[in-house]
Amino acid sequence: MNSNARAMSDRPQSGEGDIIERYFAPLAADTPGAFNLTDDAGLINPPDGMDIVMTTDVIVSGVHFLDQTTPEDVAYKALAVNVSDLCAKGAEPAVYLLSLSLPGNPDPAWLGGLRHGLAEAQDTFGCTLLGGDTVATPGPVTLSITAAGFVPEGRMVHRDGAGEGDTVYVTGTIGDAVLGLKLFQPPDIAPEGLSDAQRDFLRNRYLRPRPRLASIEPVRLHTSASMDVSDGLVGDFVKLCRASSVGGIIEADKVPLSDAATLWVEKDSDILEELLSGGDDYEILQTVPETAAAAFEDDCRRAGVDVTAIGRIVAADEGVRVRDGQGNEIAMSRKSYAHF
Protein backbone atom coordinates (compact mmCIF):
# COMPACT_ATOMS: atom_id res chain seq x y z
CA MET A 1 0.00 0.00 0.00
CA ASN A 2 2.44 2.64 -1.24
CA SER A 3 2.55 5.60 -3.59
CA ASN A 4 6.27 5.68 -4.46
CA ALA A 5 5.75 5.43 -8.24
CA ARG A 6 3.15 8.18 -8.26
CA ALA A 7 5.31 10.42 -6.05
CA MET A 8 8.12 10.29 -8.61
CA SER A 9 5.94 11.59 -11.45
CA ASP A 10 6.10 15.22 -12.61
CA ARG A 11 2.69 16.01 -11.13
CA PRO A 12 2.12 16.52 -7.42
CA GLN A 13 1.56 13.46 -5.30
CA SER A 14 -2.03 12.31 -5.38
CA GLY A 15 -4.18 11.94 -2.29
CA GLU A 16 -3.38 8.23 -2.10
CA GLY A 17 -0.37 8.77 0.14
CA ASP A 18 -2.39 10.92 2.49
CA ILE A 19 -5.17 8.33 2.62
CA ILE A 20 -2.68 5.57 3.43
CA GLU A 21 -0.91 7.59 6.12
CA ARG A 22 -4.09 8.84 7.78
CA TYR A 23 -6.43 5.87 7.58
CA PHE A 24 -4.42 2.70 7.07
CA ALA A 25 -0.93 3.10 8.54
CA PRO A 26 -2.36 3.03 12.09
CA LEU A 27 -3.82 -0.42 11.33
CA ALA A 28 -0.32 -1.70 10.53
CA ALA A 29 1.45 -0.16 13.51
CA ASP A 30 1.78 -3.50 15.30
CA THR A 31 2.87 -5.47 12.20
CA PRO A 32 6.68 -5.88 12.16
CA GLY A 33 6.81 -6.70 8.45
CA ALA A 34 4.58 -3.81 7.33
CA PHE A 35 7.33 -1.15 7.61
CA ASN A 36 4.68 1.48 8.41
CA LEU A 37 3.29 0.96 4.89
CA THR A 38 6.19 2.94 3.39
CA ASP A 39 7.71 0.11 1.33
CA ASP A 40 6.67 -1.70 -1.85
CA ALA A 41 6.07 -5.02 -0.11
CA GLY A 42 5.56 -6.57 3.29
CA LEU A 43 7.44 -9.36 5.03
CA ILE A 44 5.98 -12.45 6.71
CA ASN A 45 8.27 -14.35 9.07
CA PRO A 46 6.43 -17.47 10.25
CA PRO A 47 7.28 -18.98 13.63
CA ASP A 48 9.51 -22.05 13.60
CA GLY A 49 7.67 -25.18 12.57
CA MET A 50 4.74 -23.32 11.02
CA ASP A 51 3.37 -23.15 7.47
CA ILE A 52 1.80 -20.02 6.01
CA VAL A 53 -1.79 -20.46 4.80
CA MET A 54 -3.13 -17.77 2.48
CA THR A 55 -6.59 -16.97 1.17
CA THR A 56 -8.24 -14.10 -0.69
CA ASP A 57 -11.78 -12.81 -1.12
CA VAL A 58 -13.26 -9.79 -2.87
CA ILE A 59 -16.40 -7.96 -1.80
CA VAL A 60 -18.12 -5.57 -4.21
CA SER A 61 -20.81 -2.98 -3.58
CA GLY A 62 -24.13 -4.17 -4.98
CA VAL A 63 -22.97 -7.80 -4.99
CA HIS A 64 -21.72 -8.60 -1.48
CA PHE A 65 -23.07 -5.60 0.38
CA LEU A 66 -25.81 -3.06 -0.14
CA ASP A 67 -25.12 0.55 -1.05
CA GLN A 68 -26.57 1.73 2.26
CA THR A 69 -24.27 -0.51 4.32
CA THR A 70 -22.11 1.47 6.74
CA PRO A 71 -18.36 1.51 6.03
CA GLU A 72 -17.79 -0.06 9.45
CA ASP A 73 -19.88 -3.07 8.45
CA VAL A 74 -18.31 -3.25 4.98
CA ALA A 75 -14.82 -3.36 6.48
CA TYR A 76 -15.74 -5.90 9.14
CA LYS A 77 -17.30 -8.25 6.61
CA ALA A 78 -14.39 -7.95 4.19
CA LEU A 79 -11.93 -9.18 6.79
CA ALA A 80 -14.32 -11.67 8.39
CA VAL A 81 -14.94 -13.66 5.21
CA ASN A 82 -11.21 -14.17 4.76
CA VAL A 83 -10.59 -15.13 8.37
CA SER A 84 -13.41 -17.66 8.04
CA ASP A 85 -11.41 -19.47 5.34
CA LEU A 86 -8.36 -19.60 7.61
CA CYS A 87 -10.42 -21.05 10.46
CA ALA A 88 -11.65 -23.83 8.18
CA LYS A 89 -8.05 -24.69 7.32
CA GLY A 90 -7.02 -24.91 10.98
CA ALA A 91 -4.87 -21.77 10.69
CA GLU A 92 -4.49 -18.93 13.19
CA PRO A 93 -5.02 -15.51 11.51
CA ALA A 94 -1.89 -13.35 11.42
CA VAL A 95 -1.81 -10.57 8.79
CA TYR A 96 -3.69 -9.35 5.73
CA LEU A 97 -3.27 -7.28 2.59
CA LEU A 98 -5.97 -4.80 1.55
CA SER A 99 -6.63 -3.58 -1.98
CA LEU A 100 -9.25 -0.85 -2.09
CA SER A 101 -10.93 0.58 -5.21
CA LEU A 102 -12.80 3.82 -4.61
CA PRO A 103 -14.89 5.80 -7.13
CA GLY A 104 -14.51 9.58 -7.29
CA ASN A 105 -13.18 11.57 -4.37
CA PRO A 106 -13.48 9.38 -1.28
CA ASP A 107 -15.44 10.84 1.60
CA PRO A 108 -13.19 11.28 4.68
CA ALA A 109 -16.05 10.24 6.96
CA TRP A 110 -16.54 7.05 4.93
CA LEU A 111 -12.81 6.27 5.05
CA GLY A 112 -12.80 6.91 8.79
CA GLY A 113 -15.65 4.46 9.23
CA LEU A 114 -13.80 1.90 7.12
CA ARG A 115 -10.73 2.26 9.32
CA HIS A 116 -12.79 1.87 12.49
CA GLY A 117 -14.46 -1.27 11.10
CA LEU A 118 -11.12 -2.80 10.18
CA ALA A 119 -9.67 -1.92 13.58
CA GLU A 120 -12.60 -3.62 15.32
CA ALA A 121 -12.27 -6.68 13.10
CA GLN A 122 -8.51 -6.87 13.68
CA ASP A 123 -8.99 -6.78 17.44
CA THR A 124 -11.64 -9.49 17.24
CA PHE A 125 -9.75 -11.80 14.89
CA GLY A 126 -6.20 -11.26 16.12
CA CYS A 127 -4.58 -10.07 12.88
CA THR A 128 -3.11 -6.83 11.57
CA LEU A 129 -2.62 -5.03 8.26
CA LEU A 130 0.55 -5.86 6.31
CA GLY A 131 0.08 -3.74 3.17
CA GLY A 132 -1.94 -3.40 -0.01
CA ASP A 133 -2.99 -0.80 -2.56
CA THR A 134 -5.53 1.99 -3.00
CA VAL A 135 -6.80 3.06 -6.41
CA ALA A 136 -9.52 5.18 -8.00
CA THR A 137 -12.16 3.49 -10.15
CA PRO A 138 -15.26 4.52 -12.12
CA GLY A 139 -16.95 1.37 -10.86
CA PRO A 140 -18.41 0.37 -7.49
CA VAL A 141 -16.49 0.29 -4.22
CA THR A 142 -14.44 -2.91 -4.09
CA LEU A 143 -12.39 -4.37 -1.27
CA SER A 144 -10.03 -7.25 -1.91
CA ILE A 145 -8.33 -8.82 1.09
CA THR A 146 -5.64 -11.46 1.12
CA ALA A 147 -5.23 -12.96 4.58
CA ALA A 148 -2.40 -15.11 5.91
CA GLY A 149 -2.38 -17.41 8.91
CA PHE A 150 -0.09 -19.93 10.54
CA VAL A 151 -0.60 -23.66 10.97
CA PRO A 152 1.84 -26.34 12.20
CA GLU A 153 3.81 -27.78 9.31
CA GLY A 154 1.80 -30.23 7.25
CA ARG A 155 -1.38 -29.76 9.33
CA MET A 156 -3.49 -27.57 7.05
CA VAL A 157 -6.89 -29.20 6.57
CA HIS A 158 -7.94 -29.58 2.92
CA ARG A 159 -11.24 -30.22 1.15
CA ASP A 160 -10.09 -33.51 -0.30
CA GLY A 161 -9.67 -35.72 2.76
CA ALA A 162 -13.23 -36.92 3.41
CA GLY A 163 -13.68 -40.70 3.50
CA GLU A 164 -16.61 -43.10 3.43
CA GLY A 165 -18.27 -43.36 6.82
CA ASP A 166 -17.16 -39.91 8.00
CA THR A 167 -19.76 -37.86 9.83
CA VAL A 168 -20.59 -34.44 8.37
CA TYR A 169 -20.72 -31.59 10.87
CA VAL A 170 -21.49 -27.89 10.61
CA THR A 171 -20.94 -25.12 13.16
CA GLY A 172 -23.52 -22.60 14.28
CA THR A 173 -26.76 -22.14 12.34
CA ILE A 174 -27.51 -22.03 8.63
CA GLY A 175 -29.60 -19.61 6.57
CA ASP A 176 -29.66 -16.57 8.85
CA ALA A 177 -27.80 -14.29 6.45
CA VAL A 178 -30.21 -15.10 3.61
CA LEU A 179 -33.11 -13.98 5.77
CA GLY A 180 -31.19 -10.97 7.01
CA LEU A 181 -30.68 -9.79 3.45
CA LYS A 182 -34.40 -10.15 2.78
CA LEU A 183 -35.13 -7.84 5.71
CA PHE A 184 -33.08 -5.10 4.05
CA GLN A 185 -34.98 -5.37 0.77
CA PRO A 186 -38.62 -4.41 0.13
CA PRO A 187 -41.26 -5.68 0.33
CA ASP A 188 -41.27 -6.86 3.94
CA ILE A 189 -42.06 -10.57 3.69
CA ALA A 190 -41.09 -11.48 7.24
CA PRO A 191 -43.58 -13.78 8.93
CA GLU A 192 -45.95 -12.53 11.59
CA GLY A 193 -44.51 -13.01 15.05
CA LEU A 194 -40.88 -12.30 14.14
CA SER A 195 -39.71 -10.03 16.96
CA ASP A 196 -37.59 -6.90 16.62
CA ALA A 197 -34.75 -8.72 18.38
CA GLN A 198 -34.97 -11.59 15.89
CA ARG A 199 -34.99 -9.14 12.99
CA ASP A 200 -31.86 -7.47 14.36
CA PHE A 201 -30.21 -10.86 14.82
CA LEU A 202 -30.84 -11.86 11.20
CA ARG A 203 -29.68 -8.52 9.80
CA ASN A 204 -26.50 -8.69 11.84
CA ARG A 205 -25.78 -12.22 10.62
CA TYR A 206 -25.78 -10.81 7.08
CA LEU A 207 -23.80 -7.69 7.89
CA ARG A 208 -21.20 -9.18 10.22
CA PRO A 209 -20.20 -12.81 9.69
CA ARG A 210 -18.73 -14.55 12.73
CA PRO A 211 -15.64 -16.58 11.81
CA ARG A 212 -15.38 -19.61 14.08
CA LEU A 213 -12.03 -18.85 15.69
CA ALA A 214 -12.69 -21.27 18.54
CA SER A 215 -13.03 -24.08 15.97
CA ILE A 216 -9.47 -23.76 14.71
CA GLU A 217 -7.91 -26.36 17.02
CA PRO A 218 -10.76 -28.94 16.84
CA VAL A 219 -10.69 -28.64 13.05
CA ARG A 220 -6.94 -29.12 12.92
CA LEU A 221 -6.90 -32.04 15.36
CA HIS A 222 -9.86 -34.12 14.23
CA THR A 223 -11.32 -33.32 10.81
CA SER A 224 -10.56 -35.15 7.58
CA ALA A 225 -11.85 -32.34 5.33
CA SER A 226 -13.09 -28.82 5.99
CA MET A 227 -14.22 -25.64 4.28
CA ASP A 228 -16.25 -22.61 5.19
CA VAL A 229 -19.83 -22.21 3.97
CA SER A 230 -19.84 -19.10 1.82
CA ASP A 231 -21.87 -19.89 -1.30
CA GLY A 232 -24.48 -22.18 0.31
CA LEU A 233 -24.42 -25.31 2.46
CA VAL A 234 -25.51 -27.79 -0.21
CA GLY A 235 -23.39 -26.35 -3.01
CA ASP A 236 -20.31 -26.16 -0.82
CA PHE A 237 -20.90 -29.73 0.35
CA VAL A 238 -20.95 -30.78 -3.31
CA LYS A 239 -17.56 -29.07 -3.78
CA LEU A 240 -16.11 -30.87 -0.76
CA CYS A 241 -17.39 -34.24 -1.97
CA ARG A 242 -16.05 -33.70 -5.47
CA ALA A 243 -12.63 -32.72 -4.15
CA SER A 244 -12.61 -35.87 -1.99
CA SER A 245 -14.00 -38.14 -4.75
CA VAL A 246 -16.84 -39.31 -2.50
CA GLY A 247 -20.60 -39.04 -2.24
CA GLY A 248 -22.53 -37.61 0.66
CA ILE A 249 -25.90 -37.24 2.32
CA ILE A 250 -27.26 -34.21 4.15
CA GLU A 251 -30.27 -34.74 6.39
CA ALA A 252 -32.23 -31.51 5.97
CA ASP A 253 -34.15 -31.94 9.22
CA LYS A 254 -30.85 -32.05 11.15
CA VAL A 255 -29.44 -28.82 9.71
CA PRO A 256 -29.28 -26.36 12.65
CA LEU A 257 -31.52 -23.30 12.35
CA SER A 258 -31.74 -20.30 14.66
CA ASP A 259 -34.98 -19.58 16.48
CA ALA A 260 -35.68 -16.78 14.00
CA ALA A 261 -35.07 -19.02 10.98
CA THR A 262 -37.12 -21.83 12.53
CA LEU A 263 -40.09 -19.47 12.95
CA TRP A 264 -39.73 -18.33 9.34
CA VAL A 265 -39.67 -21.91 8.03
CA GLU A 266 -42.70 -22.82 10.14
CA LYS A 267 -44.61 -20.02 8.40
CA ASP A 268 -43.17 -20.70 4.93
CA SER A 269 -41.76 -24.21 4.47
CA ASP A 270 -40.76 -23.47 0.87
CA ILE A 271 -38.02 -21.13 2.08
CA LEU A 272 -35.99 -23.99 3.57
CA GLU A 273 -34.39 -24.75 0.22
CA GLU A 274 -33.20 -21.16 0.01
CA LEU A 275 -31.67 -21.38 3.48
CA LEU A 276 -29.76 -24.51 2.47
CA SER A 277 -28.40 -22.94 -0.71
CA GLY A 278 -28.33 -19.17 -0.20
CA GLY A 279 -24.85 -18.64 1.21
CA ASP A 280 -23.20 -15.97 3.38
CA ASP A 281 -23.30 -18.28 6.41
CA TYR A 282 -19.53 -18.41 7.01
CA GLU A 283 -19.91 -21.45 9.22
CA ILE A 284 -17.49 -24.38 8.99
CA LEU A 285 -18.50 -27.54 7.14
CA GLN A 286 -16.31 -30.47 8.12
CA THR A 287 -16.08 -34.25 7.99
CA VAL A 288 -14.83 -36.32 10.90
CA PRO A 289 -13.89 -40.03 10.91
CA GLU A 290 -16.02 -42.20 13.18
CA THR A 291 -13.03 -42.93 15.44
CA ALA A 292 -12.50 -39.18 16.08
CA ALA A 293 -16.12 -38.03 16.38
CA ALA A 294 -16.40 -38.25 20.18
CA ALA A 295 -13.13 -36.39 20.74
CA PHE A 296 -14.11 -33.77 18.17
CA GLU A 297 -17.44 -33.14 19.86
CA ASP A 298 -15.79 -32.98 23.29
CA ASP A 299 -13.17 -30.47 22.11
CA CYS A 300 -15.82 -28.33 20.43
CA ARG A 301 -17.88 -28.36 23.62
CA ARG A 302 -14.88 -27.28 25.69
CA ALA A 303 -14.10 -24.53 23.18
CA GLY A 304 -17.68 -23.26 23.28
CA VAL A 305 -18.36 -24.17 19.65
CA ASP A 306 -21.82 -25.41 18.68
CA VAL A 307 -21.53 -28.22 16.13
CA THR A 308 -24.26 -30.40 14.68
CA ALA A 309 -24.00 -33.72 12.84
CA ILE A 310 -26.02 -33.27 9.65
CA GLY A 311 -25.07 -36.22 7.46
CA ARG A 312 -22.44 -38.69 6.36
CA ILE A 313 -19.99 -39.45 3.60
CA VAL A 314 -20.84 -42.36 1.27
CA ALA A 315 -19.34 -43.96 -1.83
CA ALA A 316 -18.90 -41.74 -4.86
CA ASP A 317 -21.35 -43.74 -6.95
CA GLU A 318 -24.15 -42.88 -4.48
CA GLY A 319 -23.86 -39.20 -5.39
CA VAL A 320 -24.54 -36.18 -3.23
CA ARG A 321 -28.09 -35.99 -1.90
CA VAL A 322 -30.27 -34.00 0.48
CA ARG A 323 -32.99 -35.97 2.29
CA ASP A 324 -36.00 -34.95 4.35
CA GLY A 325 -36.99 -36.38 7.72
CA GLN A 326 -38.70 -39.35 6.06
CA GLY A 327 -35.64 -40.28 4.04
CA ASN A 328 -37.00 -38.92 0.76
CA GLU A 329 -34.60 -37.08 -1.52
CA ILE A 330 -35.19 -33.34 -1.85
CA ALA A 331 -34.76 -32.11 -5.40
CA MET A 332 -32.82 -28.86 -5.10
CA SER A 333 -33.53 -26.37 -7.88
CA ARG A 334 -30.37 -24.50 -6.90
CA LYS A 335 -27.56 -25.78 -4.72
CA SER A 336 -25.67 -22.55 -4.06
CA TYR A 337 -25.11 -18.95 -5.06
CA ALA A 338 -23.14 -18.61 -8.29
CA HIS A 339 -21.45 -15.50 -9.68
CA PHE A 340 -21.45 -16.80 -13.27
C-alpha positions in Angstrom: 0.0 0.0 0.0 2.4 2.6 -1.2 2.5 5.6 -3.6 6.3 5.7 -4.5 5.7 5.4 -8.2 3.2 8.2 -8.3 5.3 10.4 -6.0 8.1 10.3 -8.6 5.9 11.6 -11.4 6.1 15.2 -12.6 2.7 16.0 -11.1 2.1 16.5 -7.4 1.6 13.5 -5.3 -2.0 12.3 -5.4 -4.2 11.9 -2.3 -3.4 8.2 -2.1 -0.4 8.8 0.1 -2.4 10.9 2.5 -5.2 8.3 2.6 -2.7 5.6 3.4 -0.9 7.6 6.1 -4.1 8.8 7.8 -6.4 5.9 7.6 -4.4 2.7 7.1 -0.9 3.1 8.5 -2.4 3.0 12.1 -3.8 -0.4 11.3 -0.3 -1.7 10.5 1.5 -0.2 13.5 1.8 -3.5 15.3 2.9 -5.5 12.2 6.7 -5.9 12.2 6.8 -6.7 8.4 4.6 -3.8 7.3 7.3 -1.1 7.6 4.7 1.5 8.4 3.3 1.0 4.9 6.2 2.9 3.4 7.7 0.1 1.3 6.7 -1.7 -1.8 6.1 -5.0 -0.1 5.6 -6.6 3.3 7.4 -9.4 5.0 6.0 -12.4 6.7 8.3 -14.3 9.1 6.4 -17.5 10.2 7.3 -19.0 13.6 9.5 -22.0 13.6 7.7 -25.2 12.6 4.7 -23.3 11.0 3.4 -23.1 7.5 1.8 -20.0 6.0 -1.8 -20.5 4.8 -3.1 -17.8 2.5 -6.6 -17.0 1.2 -8.2 -14.1 -0.7 -11.8 -12.8 -1.1 -13.3 -9.8 -2.9 -16.4 -8.0 -1.8 -18.1 -5.6 -4.2 -20.8 -3.0 -3.6 -24.1 -4.2 -5.0 -23.0 -7.8 -5.0 -21.7 -8.6 -1.5 -23.1 -5.6 0.4 -25.8 -3.1 -0.1 -25.1 0.6 -1.0 -26.6 1.7 2.3 -24.3 -0.5 4.3 -22.1 1.5 6.7 -18.4 1.5 6.0 -17.8 -0.1 9.4 -19.9 -3.1 8.5 -18.3 -3.2 5.0 -14.8 -3.4 6.5 -15.7 -5.9 9.1 -17.3 -8.3 6.6 -14.4 -7.9 4.2 -11.9 -9.2 6.8 -14.3 -11.7 8.4 -14.9 -13.7 5.2 -11.2 -14.2 4.8 -10.6 -15.1 8.4 -13.4 -17.7 8.0 -11.4 -19.5 5.3 -8.4 -19.6 7.6 -10.4 -21.1 10.5 -11.6 -23.8 8.2 -8.1 -24.7 7.3 -7.0 -24.9 11.0 -4.9 -21.8 10.7 -4.5 -18.9 13.2 -5.0 -15.5 11.5 -1.9 -13.3 11.4 -1.8 -10.6 8.8 -3.7 -9.4 5.7 -3.3 -7.3 2.6 -6.0 -4.8 1.6 -6.6 -3.6 -2.0 -9.3 -0.9 -2.1 -10.9 0.6 -5.2 -12.8 3.8 -4.6 -14.9 5.8 -7.1 -14.5 9.6 -7.3 -13.2 11.6 -4.4 -13.5 9.4 -1.3 -15.4 10.8 1.6 -13.2 11.3 4.7 -16.1 10.2 7.0 -16.5 7.0 4.9 -12.8 6.3 5.1 -12.8 6.9 8.8 -15.7 4.5 9.2 -13.8 1.9 7.1 -10.7 2.3 9.3 -12.8 1.9 12.5 -14.5 -1.3 11.1 -11.1 -2.8 10.2 -9.7 -1.9 13.6 -12.6 -3.6 15.3 -12.3 -6.7 13.1 -8.5 -6.9 13.7 -9.0 -6.8 17.4 -11.6 -9.5 17.2 -9.8 -11.8 14.9 -6.2 -11.3 16.1 -4.6 -10.1 12.9 -3.1 -6.8 11.6 -2.6 -5.0 8.3 0.6 -5.9 6.3 0.1 -3.7 3.2 -1.9 -3.4 0.0 -3.0 -0.8 -2.6 -5.5 2.0 -3.0 -6.8 3.1 -6.4 -9.5 5.2 -8.0 -12.2 3.5 -10.2 -15.3 4.5 -12.1 -17.0 1.4 -10.9 -18.4 0.4 -7.5 -16.5 0.3 -4.2 -14.4 -2.9 -4.1 -12.4 -4.4 -1.3 -10.0 -7.2 -1.9 -8.3 -8.8 1.1 -5.6 -11.5 1.1 -5.2 -13.0 4.6 -2.4 -15.1 5.9 -2.4 -17.4 8.9 -0.1 -19.9 10.5 -0.6 -23.7 11.0 1.8 -26.3 12.2 3.8 -27.8 9.3 1.8 -30.2 7.3 -1.4 -29.8 9.3 -3.5 -27.6 7.0 -6.9 -29.2 6.6 -7.9 -29.6 2.9 -11.2 -30.2 1.1 -10.1 -33.5 -0.3 -9.7 -35.7 2.8 -13.2 -36.9 3.4 -13.7 -40.7 3.5 -16.6 -43.1 3.4 -18.3 -43.4 6.8 -17.2 -39.9 8.0 -19.8 -37.9 9.8 -20.6 -34.4 8.4 -20.7 -31.6 10.9 -21.5 -27.9 10.6 -20.9 -25.1 13.2 -23.5 -22.6 14.3 -26.8 -22.1 12.3 -27.5 -22.0 8.6 -29.6 -19.6 6.6 -29.7 -16.6 8.9 -27.8 -14.3 6.5 -30.2 -15.1 3.6 -33.1 -14.0 5.8 -31.2 -11.0 7.0 -30.7 -9.8 3.5 -34.4 -10.2 2.8 -35.1 -7.8 5.7 -33.1 -5.1 4.0 -35.0 -5.4 0.8 -38.6 -4.4 0.1 -41.3 -5.7 0.3 -41.3 -6.9 3.9 -42.1 -10.6 3.7 -41.1 -11.5 7.2 -43.6 -13.8 8.9 -46.0 -12.5 11.6 -44.5 -13.0 15.0 -40.9 -12.3 14.1 -39.7 -10.0 17.0 -37.6 -6.9 16.6 -34.7 -8.7 18.4 -35.0 -11.6 15.9 -35.0 -9.1 13.0 -31.9 -7.5 14.4 -30.2 -10.9 14.8 -30.8 -11.9 11.2 -29.7 -8.5 9.8 -26.5 -8.7 11.8 -25.8 -12.2 10.6 -25.8 -10.8 7.1 -23.8 -7.7 7.9 -21.2 -9.2 10.2 -20.2 -12.8 9.7 -18.7 -14.5 12.7 -15.6 -16.6 11.8 -15.4 -19.6 14.1 -12.0 -18.9 15.7 -12.7 -21.3 18.5 -13.0 -24.1 16.0 -9.5 -23.8 14.7 -7.9 -26.4 17.0 -10.8 -28.9 16.8 -10.7 -28.6 13.1 -6.9 -29.1 12.9 -6.9 -32.0 15.4 -9.9 -34.1 14.2 -11.3 -33.3 10.8 -10.6 -35.2 7.6 -11.9 -32.3 5.3 -13.1 -28.8 6.0 -14.2 -25.6 4.3 -16.3 -22.6 5.2 -19.8 -22.2 4.0 -19.8 -19.1 1.8 -21.9 -19.9 -1.3 -24.5 -22.2 0.3 -24.4 -25.3 2.5 -25.5 -27.8 -0.2 -23.4 -26.4 -3.0 -20.3 -26.2 -0.8 -20.9 -29.7 0.3 -20.9 -30.8 -3.3 -17.6 -29.1 -3.8 -16.1 -30.9 -0.8 -17.4 -34.2 -2.0 -16.1 -33.7 -5.5 -12.6 -32.7 -4.2 -12.6 -35.9 -2.0 -14.0 -38.1 -4.7 -16.8 -39.3 -2.5 -20.6 -39.0 -2.2 -22.5 -37.6 0.7 -25.9 -37.2 2.3 -27.3 -34.2 4.1 -30.3 -34.7 6.4 -32.2 -31.5 6.0 -34.1 -31.9 9.2 -30.9 -32.0 11.2 -29.4 -28.8 9.7 -29.3 -26.4 12.6 -31.5 -23.3 12.4 -31.7 -20.3 14.7 -35.0 -19.6 16.5 -35.7 -16.8 14.0 -35.1 -19.0 11.0 -37.1 -21.8 12.5 -40.1 -19.5 12.9 -39.7 -18.3 9.3 -39.7 -21.9 8.0 -42.7 -22.8 10.1 -44.6 -20.0 8.4 -43.2 -20.7 4.9 -41.8 -24.2 4.5 -40.8 -23.5 0.9 -38.0 -21.1 2.1 -36.0 -24.0 3.6 -34.4 -24.8 0.2 -33.2 -21.2 0.0 -31.7 -21.4 3.5 -29.8 -24.5 2.5 -28.4 -22.9 -0.7 -28.3 -19.2 -0.2 -24.8 -18.6 1.2 -23.2 -16.0 3.4 -23.3 -18.3 6.4 -19.5 -18.4 7.0 -19.9 -21.5 9.2 -17.5 -24.4 9.0 -18.5 -27.5 7.1 -16.3 -30.5 8.1 -16.1 -34.2 8.0 -14.8 -36.3 10.9 -13.9 -40.0 10.9 -16.0 -42.2 13.2 -13.0 -42.9 15.4 -12.5 -39.2 16.1 -16.1 -38.0 16.4 -16.4 -38.3 20.2 -13.1 -36.4 20.7 -14.1 -33.8 18.2 -17.4 -33.1 19.9 -15.8 -33.0 23.3 -13.2 -30.5 22.1 -15.8 -28.3 20.4 -17.9 -28.4 23.6 -14.9 -27.3 25.7 -14.1 -24.5 23.2 -17.7 -23.3 23.3 -18.4 -24.2 19.6 -21.8 -25.4 18.7 -21.5 -28.2 16.1 -24.3 -30.4 14.7 -24.0 -33.7 12.8 -26.0 -33.3 9.6 -25.1 -36.2 7.5 -22.4 -38.7 6.4 -20.0 -39.4 3.6 -20.8 -42.4 1.3 -19.3 -44.0 -1.8 -18.9 -41.7 -4.9 -21.4 -43.7 -6.9 -24.1 -42.9 -4.5 -23.9 -39.2 -5.4 -24.5 -36.2 -3.2 -28.1 -36.0 -1.9 -30.3 -34.0 0.5 -33.0 -36.0 2.3 -36.0 -35.0 4.4 -37.0 -36.4 7.7 -38.7 -39.3 6.1 -35.6 -40.3 4.0 -37.0 -38.9 0.8 -34.6 -37.1 -1.5 -35.2 -33.3 -1.8 -34.8 -32.1 -5.4 -32.8 -28.9 -5.1 -33.5 -26.4 -7.9 -30.4 -24.5 -6.9 -27.6 -25.8 -4.7 -25.7 -22.5 -4.1 -25.1 -18.9 -5.1 -23.1 -18.6 -8.3 -21.4 -15.5 -9.7 -21.5 -16.8 -13.3 
